[in-house]
Amino acid sequence: MRSNNRGMLPVLAGAMTLLVSCSGGEQPGVPPAPAPISRPVAQRGMVADDPVKIGAAYKVGGTTYTPEDAPNYDVVGYAGWYGEELAGGDTANGEAFVPSAITAAHRTLPLPSYVEVTALDTGRTIVVRVNDRGPFANSRIIDLSRGAAEQLGLIGAGAAPVRVRRVSPPDQERVALRSHGRVAERLETPPALLKALREKLPRKPAFTAAAPAPATKAVPKPMLRETSPPLAGSAPVPMAKSYVVQVAAFSSRARAQTLATRIGAQAVEGAGLWRVRFGPYPTQDAAQAGVRAAASGGFENARIMANDAP
């Protein structure tokens, strides 16, 4: 037969209280409530990795690009970079472009995805988060944000030879990159491997005009600037009535006008794009003033072009 001790509980509780009181002790206090858990600073305002976007094939400047999930992507080519002229604009991933973040634009990799970018001139390697589409000048395989270009040491380098290899970094590195931070550089690439990779490079590109972006949400409207210097010994600019120095091209008039105002240039419409230019100048020698003005505004290697404006 099971005993029932419920009737004794009040008696025991009273006896324990009396003992404590008589001994001069104090009743234990109520444990304090646990402190609220605050999120790390790195997680505040963080963008997301989900959902991953691949997207349908799209056409830019007569060329069709087909996004794909390529886990073994490993390509050598040339990289450019872009910065404050596009700050705050929407990337193809739907995020705001932050020039200081370690991000990049790629034509076909999923958005977002992560790549190691190796500077083939130095062997330095960083991890970059791809969240945008581009570059649409086919001379380059990737365009880095200013922050990524600075970390890799490519600021002012024009079109730099790089290796781009898709990777799957650990969660803590993904968090850092999503919160606009950066992660530690990888070990430098051995000289023997660098030499082998450089031998696979295509011929260094000359300047090619940026192509207009398609009118879809999958591709950002702003056009990325071309940073490739002209080849040494390349043909001179043909004789023309006047010359201009082109800095960038956009499909957005507002973006072009904002940049033109900031650097003291002008925005000119042509072929479906808004082009930011200095000039016109009567001669190529006179156009060197525009090259210097572009460089002082942060756009090195701007190119002298025959003026095609009416």
Backbone torsions as a table, in degrees:
resi	resn	phi	psi	omega
1	MET	NA	127.0	-177.2
2	ARG	-76.3	131.6	-179.8
3	SER	-80.0	155.0	-179.8
4	ASN	-119.1	108.1	-177.0
5	ASN	-102.1	10.4	-175.7
6	ARG	-59.0	-32.3	-177.9
7	GLY	-68.3	-19.5	-178.5
8	MET	-86.2	-14.3	-174.5
9	LEU	-60.8	-46.7	179.5
10	PRO	-61.4	-37.9	-179.9
11	VAL	-63.0	-45.3	179.5
12	LEU	-63.4	-42.5	-179.5
13	ALA	-61.7	-40.7	179.7
14	GLY	-67.3	-37.6	179.8
15	ALA	-65.3	-40.2	-179.9
16	MET	-65.3	-39.0	178.5
17	THR	-64.0	-41.9	179.3
18	LEU	-63.7	-40.5	179.3
19	LEU	-62.6	-44.4	179.8
20	VAL	-62.6	-43.2	-178.0
21	SER	-64.2	-41.3	-178.1
22	CYS	-70.9	-29.2	-176.4
23	SER	-84.2	-3.6	179.6
24	GLY	79.5	5.7	179.4
25	GLY	-77.4	174.1	178.8
26	GLU	-115.1	146.3	177.1
27	GLN	-70.9	141.4	178.7
28	PRO	-63.4	139.0	-180.0
29	GLY	-75.2	167.8	178.0
30	VAL	-73.9	129.3	-179.5
31	PRO	-58.1	138.8	-178.8
32	PRO	-66.4	150.4	178.1
33	ALA	-66.2	143.1	179.8
34	PRO	-62.0	142.2	-179.9
35	ALA	-66.2	143.3	178.7
36	PRO	-62.6	142.4	-179.8
37	ILE	-85.2	118.8	178.5
38	SER	-93.1	141.9	179.1
39	ARG	-71.3	144.9	175.0
40	PRO	-57.0	150.3	179.9
41	VAL	-56.0	-36.5	-176.0
42	ALA	-63.0	-21.2	-176.8
43	GLN	-93.6	-4.5	-179.6
44	ARG	-80.3	130.5	-179.8
45	GLY	69.6	19.0	-176.5
46	MET	-72.2	139.8	173.0
47	VAL	-81.4	168.2	-173.4
48	ALA	-106.9	156.8	173.3
49	ASP	-94.2	-9.8	-178.6
50	ASP	-118.6	144.5	-2.8
51	PRO	-81.3	151.2	175.6
52	VAL	-77.9	132.4	-178.7
53	LYS	-108.4	132.2	172.8
54	ILE	-107.6	-55.0	173.9
55	GLY	88.1	164.1	-179.4
56	ALA	-84.9	167.0	176.1
57	ALA	-61.0	146.6	179.5
58	TYR	-141.1	161.4	-175.7
59	LYS	-121.2	134.1	176.1
60	VAL	-134.2	124.0	177.1
61	GLY	56.4	35.4	179.2
62	GLY	83.4	-2.9	178.8
63	THR	-107.1	133.8	178.7
64	THR	-97.1	131.7	178.3
65	TYR	-116.7	134.9	-177.6
66	THR	-117.7	103.0	177.5
67	PRO	-60.7	146.3	179.5
68	GLU	-154.9	155.6	175.9
69	ASP	-87.6	97.4	-174.3
70	ALA	-112.5	88.6	-175.5
71	PRO	-64.2	-24.2	-177.9
72	ASN	-102.2	21.6	-178.9
73	TYR	-58.9	126.8	-178.0
74	ASP	-157.3	100.2	-170.3
75	VAL	-135.2	144.0	171.7
76	VAL	-106.8	145.8	-179.0
77	GLY	-179.8	-145.8	-175.6
78	TYR	-123.7	148.2	-179.2
79	ALA	-122.5	142.9	168.9
80	GLY	-113.7	-170.6	176.8
81	TRP	-150.9	159.3	-179.7
82	TYR	-141.4	157.7	-170.7
83	GLY	-145.4	-127.9	-169.1
84	GLU	-60.9	-22.4	-179.1
85	GLU	-63.2	-18.5	178.8
86	LEU	-114.7	9.7	-175.1
87	ALA	-58.1	134.5	176.8
88	GLY	85.7	-12.8	178.6
89	GLY	-72.9	160.0	179.3
90	ASP	-77.1	134.0	170.9
91	THR	-84.2	172.1	178.5
92	ALA	-65.2	-18.9	178.3
93	ASN	-85.1	-2.6	-179.6
94	GLY	87.5	3.0	178.4
95	GLU	-94.4	157.9	174.1
96	ALA	-75.6	138.2	178.8
97	PHE	-76.3	125.0	178.8
98	VAL	-114.1	108.4	-174.8
99	PRO	-55.7	-33.9	-176.9
100	SER	-81.7	-12.3	179.1
101	ALA	-72.4	160.7	-177.9
102	ILE	-95.7	82.6	-175.4
103	THR	-130.8	175.9	-178.3
104	ALA	-157.8	163.4	174.2
105	ALA	-111.7	133.7	178.2
106	HIS	-138.1	148.9	-173.4
107	ARG	-76.5	-30.4	-169.5
108	THR	-131.6	-17.4	-177.7
109	LEU	-67.4	153.7	177.8
110	PRO	-58.3	154.4	178.2
111	LEU	-116.5	117.3	-4.7
112	PRO	-86.7	163.9	168.5
113	SER	-147.9	171.6	-175.3
114	TYR	-123.3	139.0	-179.3
115	VAL	-136.0	151.6	165.7
116	GLU	-93.5	128.6	177.4
117	VAL	-113.1	121.9	-178.9
118	THR	-110.1	126.3	173.6
119	ALA	-78.0	115.3	-174.2
120	LEU	-75.1	-8.9	174.7
121	ASP	-83.7	-25.2	-174.4
122	THR	-123.2	-22.5	-176.3
123	GLY	87.1	-2.6	178.8
124	ARG	-70.0	142.4	-177.6
125	THR	-134.2	132.5	176.5
126	ILE	-127.2	164.1	176.0
127	VAL	-102.3	132.0	-173.6
128	VAL	-129.4	143.8	176.7
129	ARG	-98.5	121.2	179.8
130	VAL	-87.4	119.7	-179.3
131	ASN	-135.7	14.1	-175.6
132	ASP	-144.3	164.5	176.6
133	ARG	-102.1	145.5	-178.1
134	GLY	135.4	-178.1	-7.6
135	PRO	-78.8	150.0	-177.5
136	PHE	-98.7	6.9	163.3
137	ALA	-91.3	114.2	-169.5
138	ASN	-69.4	-0.4	176.3
139	SER	-73.8	-12.6	-177.9
140	ARG	-122.2	151.1	179.0
141	ILE	-102.3	-15.2	-179.2
142	ILE	-157.4	148.9	171.2
143	ASP	-121.2	126.9	-177.7
144	LEU	-94.8	149.9	169.2
145	SER	-66.5	164.5	178.1
146	ARG	-58.7	-40.8	-179.5
147	GLY	-60.7	-42.6	179.1
148	ALA	-67.9	-41.2	179.1
149	ALA	-63.6	-38.0	177.9
150	GLU	-65.9	-44.4	-178.8
151	GLN	-63.3	-34.9	-179.0
152	LEU	-85.2	-8.7	178.9
153	GLY	79.7	31.8	-175.7
154	LEU	-107.9	3.6	-179.8
155	ILE	-61.7	128.4	179.8
156	GLY	79.1	6.6	-175.8
157	ALA	-90.8	-1.1	-175.4
158	GLY	69.1	-145.7	177.2
159	ALA	-79.6	113.3	-173.7
160	ALA	-103.3	140.0	177.5
161	PRO	-71.3	131.3	-176.9
162	VAL	-141.9	161.9	166.2
163	ARG	-111.8	132.5	178.4
164	VAL	-118.2	119.0	-176.4
165	ARG	-130.5	125.9	-179.4
166	ARG	-71.6	138.7	-178.1
167	VAL	-138.4	170.8	175.8
168	SER	-126.3	87.4	-175.1
169	PRO	-71.4	162.3	178.3
170	PRO	-65.9	162.5	-174.7
171	ASP	-56.8	-40.9	-176.7
172	GLN	-65.2	-30.9	176.5
173	GLU	-74.7	-36.2	175.8
174	ARG	-61.7	-42.5	178.6
175	VAL	-60.0	-45.9	-179.1
176	ALA	-61.1	-44.1	-178.6
177	LEU	-71.3	-36.7	178.6
178	ARG	-68.0	-25.9	179.7
179	SER	-96.0	20.5	174.3
180	HIS	69.3	22.9	172.4
181	GLY	-96.0	-166.5	177.9
182	ARG	-135.8	160.9	179.1
183	VAL	-115.0	167.0	-176.3
184	ALA	-63.6	146.4	175.9
185	GLU	-65.2	151.6	174.5
186	ARG	-78.2	170.9	175.6
187	LEU	-61.6	144.1	179.7
188	GLU	-63.8	144.3	-179.5
189	THR	-70.8	133.7	-179.9
190	PRO	-59.7	145.9	-178.4
191	PRO	-54.2	-39.0	-178.7
192	ALA	-63.3	-41.3	178.5
193	LEU	-69.6	-39.5	177.2
194	LEU	-58.3	-43.2	179.8
195	LYS	-61.6	-43.5	179.7
196	ALA	-64.0	-39.0	179.9
197	LEU	-69.0	-40.6	179.8
198	ARG	-63.5	-31.1	179.0
199	GLU	-68.1	-18.1	178.5
200	LYS	-88.9	-6.8	-176.8
201	LEU	-65.0	140.1	169.9
202	PRO	-70.3	168.1	178.5
203	ARG	-58.5	137.2	-175.9
204	LYS	-59.3	131.0	-171.6
205	PRO	-75.8	146.4	167.1
206	ALA	-86.3	175.7	-178.7
207	PHE	-64.9	134.6	170.9
208	THR	-130.1	140.6	-176.7
209	ALA	-67.4	146.0	178.4
210	ALA	-69.1	144.9	-179.6
211	ALA	-96.9	150.6	179.5
212	PRO	-68.2	146.1	177.2
213	ALA	-81.0	147.0	177.6
214	PRO	-68.4	156.4	-178.0
215	ALA	-83.4	64.4	176.9
216	THR	-134.4	157.9	179.3
217	LYS	-72.1	-17.0	-175.8
218	ALA	-74.6	-16.0	-177.2
219	VAL	-125.9	130.1	-177.4
220	PRO	-66.5	146.6	-179.9
221	LYS	-70.3	-41.1	-178.0
222	PRO	-64.7	142.8	177.9
223	MET	-95.2	139.5	180.0
224	LEU	-81.1	142.7	-174.5
225	ARG	-79.1	147.6	176.4
226	GLU	-82.9	128.5	-179.2
227	THR	-113.8	5.7	-176.3
228	SER	-74.2	131.0	175.6
229	PRO	-77.1	153.4	176.2
230	PRO	-65.5	151.3	179.6
231	LEU	-67.4	143.5	175.0
232	ALA	-63.3	133.9	179.2
233	GLY	80.0	9.0	-179.7
234	SER	-72.3	163.0	-175.6
235	ALA	-64.0	142.0	179.4
236	PRO	-68.8	161.0	177.4
237	VAL	-64.0	133.7	-178.7
238	PRO	-59.9	154.2	177.8
239	MET	-60.9	137.0	-179.6
240	ALA	-147.8	170.0	-179.9
241	LYS	-69.8	-32.0	178.3
242	SER	-156.0	170.5	-174.6
243	TYR	-134.9	154.1	177.1
244	VAL	-133.2	163.5	174.3
245	VAL	-117.2	112.1	-176.8
246	GLN	-91.3	133.0	-177.7
247	VAL	-103.0	-43.5	-175.7
248	ALA	-161.3	166.5	177.0
249	ALA	-137.4	137.4	-177.4
250	PHE	-133.3	153.7	169.6
251	SER	-89.9	-8.3	179.0
252	SER	-102.7	121.2	178.3
253	ARG	-62.9	-40.8	-177.9
254	ALA	-62.2	-42.6	179.4
255	ARG	-63.8	-43.8	-179.8
256	ALA	-62.6	-43.2	-178.4
257	GLN	-66.8	-36.8	177.8
258	THR	-61.2	-46.6	179.6
259	LEU	-66.8	-43.3	-179.1
260	ALA	-59.2	-42.3	179.2
261	THR	-64.8	-39.4	-176.8
262	ARG	-66.0	-37.3	-174.9
263	ILE	-105.1	1.3	177.5
264	GLY	79.9	26.6	178.0
265	ALA	-104.5	-161.8	176.6
266	GLN	-135.8	152.6	178.8
267	ALA	-101.4	125.2	-176.4
268	VAL	-124.3	132.6	-179.8
269	GLU	-85.9	142.6	176.9
270	GLY	-176.7	133.3	177.7
271	ALA	56.2	37.2	177.2
272	GLY	79.9	5.7	-179.9
273	LEU	-124.3	158.4	170.1
274	TRP	-106.3	116.3	-174.0
275	ARG	-104.0	133.5	178.3
276	VAL	-95.4	119.2	-171.2
277	ARG	-139.3	154.4	165.9
278	PHE	-103.8	143.8	178.4
279	GLY	117.3	-167.4	9.7
280	PRO	-80.5	161.9	178.2
281	TYR	-123.1	148.6	-176.6
282	PRO	-72.6	-26.2	-178.2
283	THR	-138.1	165.8	176.6
284	GLN	-66.2	-36.3	177.8
285	ASP	-62.3	-42.9	179.3
286	ALA	-64.6	-31.1	-178.5
287	ALA	-69.2	-13.2	176.1
288	GLN	-61.2	-26.4	175.9
289	ALA	-62.6	-36.9	176.9
290	GLY	-68.8	-35.6	176.8
291	VAL	-62.9	-43.2	179.3
292	ARG	-66.8	-38.9	178.7
293	ALA	-64.5	-39.8	178.1
294	ALA	-64.2	-42.2	-179.8
295	ALA	-64.0	-39.0	179.7
296	SER	-67.5	-22.5	176.2
297	GLY	-89.3	4.0	177.7
298	GLY	97.8	9.3	-177.9
299	PHE	-116.4	86.0	178.9
300	GLU	-78.0	157.9	177.4
301	ASN	65.3	25.3	172.8
302	ALA	-63.3	148.7	-169.4
303	ARG	-110.3	139.5	173.2
304	ILE	-78.1	131.7	-177.4
305	MET	-132.2	152.5	170.4
306	ALA	-65.6	137.4	-176.9
307	ASN	-73.7	116.4	179.4
308	ASP	-102.4	8.1	178.5
309	ALA	-76.6	144.8	179.8
310	PRO	-67.0	NA	NA
